[in-house]
Amino acid sequence: MRNNMKKQPRPINNGQGNERKVALSLSKQLSIFMLSIFIIFISIFVFNNRQMNHMVHAYSQYAESQEIVTLIKKIYTQAMRGFNNLQSALLFYGEDFMRYAEEYNKEHEVIQQELGRLEGMKEALIEIDPTLTQKVEQLIEVIEANDTLSQEALEAKRFDKAHVFMVEDGQEYMAQIQKIFKDIDQLTTDKTSKQVDITIKALNKIEEISILVVSIVSIVAIIIFGIYIKNLKMALKNITDKINSISKLELSHSLKDKSLSRKRLFRDEVYEIDEGIKKMAQELQDMVQILKNSIGELQQVDTHLDHKTIHTKEAFDSINDNLDGVVEEMRVWKKEVSMVTKVTEELTSNSEETSATTENITSTTVEIIEEAVNGIDMLHRMIEKMKHIREFIEEVVEVIGALKQESVIVSKSTDIINQISEQTNLLALNASIEAARAGESGKGFAVVAQEINNLANVSRNSTVEINSCIDKMGHLIGHTGQLVDEANQEATQSEVFAGDTLNKFNVIEENLKATIARLEDMNMAVTQSSKGVESILESMNAIHVLGNSVSEKTNDITLEMNEQIELINDLGKATHTLSTVVHTLDHIINRFMID
């Protein structure tokens, strides 16, 4: 009966069945717009970056050229100094010649080093300017030729040849060097000027292009964004008007306007909202028509409710019978539960005993672990003590070595004293003989007396050194005795720690034996508990059978109750709404404006 009330809604015909639009959300449209602007700016950045790379490359060439010019200036300066030193060397002989020749050689070494650096920059020179490379090669050739003639002039050491070199070849070579230097300086100056002009033009070009592109992109972006916002506002206003029409129940008016869907280029959120509003208005219109057709069918509901009332009474009688069976089954279940309770109490007592045994085992295990840790700590301490003993023994060996060294020093000092004593005796004897011969002139032997005094002082100093060494040996011997005593004490303590370690492991053995005994007790308790578990299983099986029976009856009751609930709901709704539904529907339908 109720299936007859459902009508198929009419399809929405908005005149766009043959029109296909690309699905593109507003966020995607905005993302594409921003991405386009981003790509344009990236292109500008790439262009500027390429221009900057050219500028950086040009600047690096400029820097290299300046470095080369500085190096050439240094070579030119050193060459002029060398030429002056060479002239001076060829004009003099002797020490002056050697001095100027040495100065020339120093300048020559510096020039050779700088020429080596210049050779290493040949690739950079070729890249910068081939003409500059040729000039540098000419400079190197002239300097080498000048150096060859200079070395020949120094080797000859003849004034005539030196004069010819200075007047003719030397001045000619220096003039060539000066001319080449001026040419190189002019080339680098021109190159620098051109590079500066190129850099300035590139910067101006970058600035002009960047400003132009940014301005064009900004203007286009503003125009596109303004048009986009304007169309979006118009679309939203159109949607708002349709919603207001639906709120006023003017369904036909909201279906007539089709301009928005045609103006939208993409299937975005605005397009989807507009289509959804049209679909909603069409469905509302179809629903109103269905309600009109359904009013006549409401009269059949009264007859249907009479049949439902009779069926409800029969269902209640069946529920009462099933409930009586459930009560009887619950009584039997109660007895089984009592049996399970008793068995559970027995199992609980056994479980308590098992728990106590387990706690004792845990406590004993903890004690074993603690004692084992203490034993390990004792072993570590004993090892440390043994290390100290070894260190003390090493110190004793070092002290003995020091004693040996001091004894060697004492022996050497004793030998010195013996030698000094012999010399003192000889000098004293000679002084006595010479003084007896000289008489008054014996005063000249004051030198001999002074030597005897010096030897006496040396003897006295050696005696002091011997005494100092003897004192050191005494201190070292005393320190050795202390170290030996400490070594004995450490050995004694090591023995004590070893005994303590043995006692700790004995305690561990006793605790292990106690643990085994407790495990045996726990085994007996678990055996007793297993019997109680078997009783529980038997009771639980009986409870399971009864539970299945109760479950089946409960399911029957549930089915009956669900059906009864549906019947009661139908009766309640029919009773309260049937009297007013017809009048309400007529009032509502008359409010809709449908063509």
Secondary structure, DSSP 8 states (H G I E B T S, - for coil): -GGGG---------S-TT---EE--HHHHHHHHHHHHHHHHHHHHHHHHHHHHHHHHHHHHHHHHHHHHHHHHHHHHHHHHHHHHHHHHHH--THHHHHHHHHHHHHHHHHHHHHHHHHHTHHHHHHH-HHHHHHHHHHHHHHHHHHHHHHHHHHH--HHHHHHIIIIIIHHHHHHHHHHHHHHHHHHHHHHHHHHHHHHHHHHHHHHHHHHHHHHHHHHHHHHHHHHHHHHHHHHHHHHHHHHHHHTT-HHHHHH--HHHHH-SEE-HHHHHHHHHHHHHHHHHHHHHHHHHHTGGGGHHHHHHHHHHHHHHHHHHHHHHHHHHHHHHHHHHHHHHHHHHHHHHHHHHHHHHHHHHHHHHHHHHHHHHHHHHHHHHHHHHHHHHHHHHHHHHHHHHHHHHHHHHHHHHHHHHHHHHHHHHHHHHHHHHHHHHHHHHHGGGGGGGHHHHHHHHHHHHHHHHHHHHHHHHHHHHHHHHHHHHHHHHHHHHHHHHHHHHHHHHHHHHHHHHHHHHHHHHHHHHHHHHHHHHHHHHHHHHHHHHHHHHHHHHHHHHHHHHHHHHHHHHHHHHHHHHHHHHHHHHHHHHHHHHHHS---
